[in-house]
Amino acid sequence: MYYVYFLTNWDDSVLYIGVTNNLPRRLYEHRNGLADGFTKKYNVHKLVYYEYTNDVYSAISREKQLKKWTRAKRMPWL
């Protein structure tokens, strides 16, 4: 299984989109500061959305598609 997921910070002011083959492990890494970079810098820990597929290429393609969407379309809960 491959997952495309959205993370945000406590006040929904930052959005991160990623791909992984192990969502629980990846969330653990983000939440415990083991993933250096954007999510660690901006304290992005809250999972707000995910999709899954059996094909890694579909997951990567979907991630690229979602990253092109407007912020309003990616964050309909705001």
N, C-alpha and C positions, 0 to 999 in steps of 0.2 A: 504494500500500500504506500502511496505517496500523497502527501498532504500539502495543500496551499493554505496558508493561514494568515490571519490579520492579528496583530498585537497593537495595543495602544497603551498610553500611560493613564494615570489616575484621573485626569480631567479631560481625556479624549482629545488633547491638543496635538498629539503626534501619532502617526500611523506607520506601521511597519508591515510589509508583506514578505513572506518567506515561503520556502519549499523545504520539506524534509520527508524522510521515510520512517521516522519514529517521532511522532508528535509529543508524547509524554516526556521523552528524553530531552527533546529540544526545548520544551517549555521549562523543564527543570534547569537547563543550561541558561536560558534567558533570565529566569527568576533568581538565580543564584550568582549572577555576574560572571558566569563561565564563558559567555559568548561576548568577546570584546567587540567594540565597534558601536554602531548606532544605538542598539537596544540598551546597552550598558550605559552609554553617555546620557541618554534621555529617559532612563528608567522605564522602559517599555516592557511591561510584564503581563498585562491583562489580555487574555485571549477573547476576541469578540466575534470571530468567524473562522470557519474552516470548511474545506471541501476535500474530498479524497478521490483517488483514481488508482487503477492498477498499472498505469503507464507513466513512466518518468517523463517522457517527452510531452505528454498531455499536461502534466503538472507544471512543467517549465513554461509551456506555451500559455497556459491559463494565468500563471503568475505575471508574465509579460503583458498579457491582455488587461489584467486588473490594474497593473501599474499605470496604464495609459488612461484609465478612467479619471474623471474629475473627482475632487475630494468629496463633493456632495454625493456623488453616486457611490463612492466607496464607503461612505460613512452615513448611511440613511438613518441611523439612530439619533443623530444630532438634530 
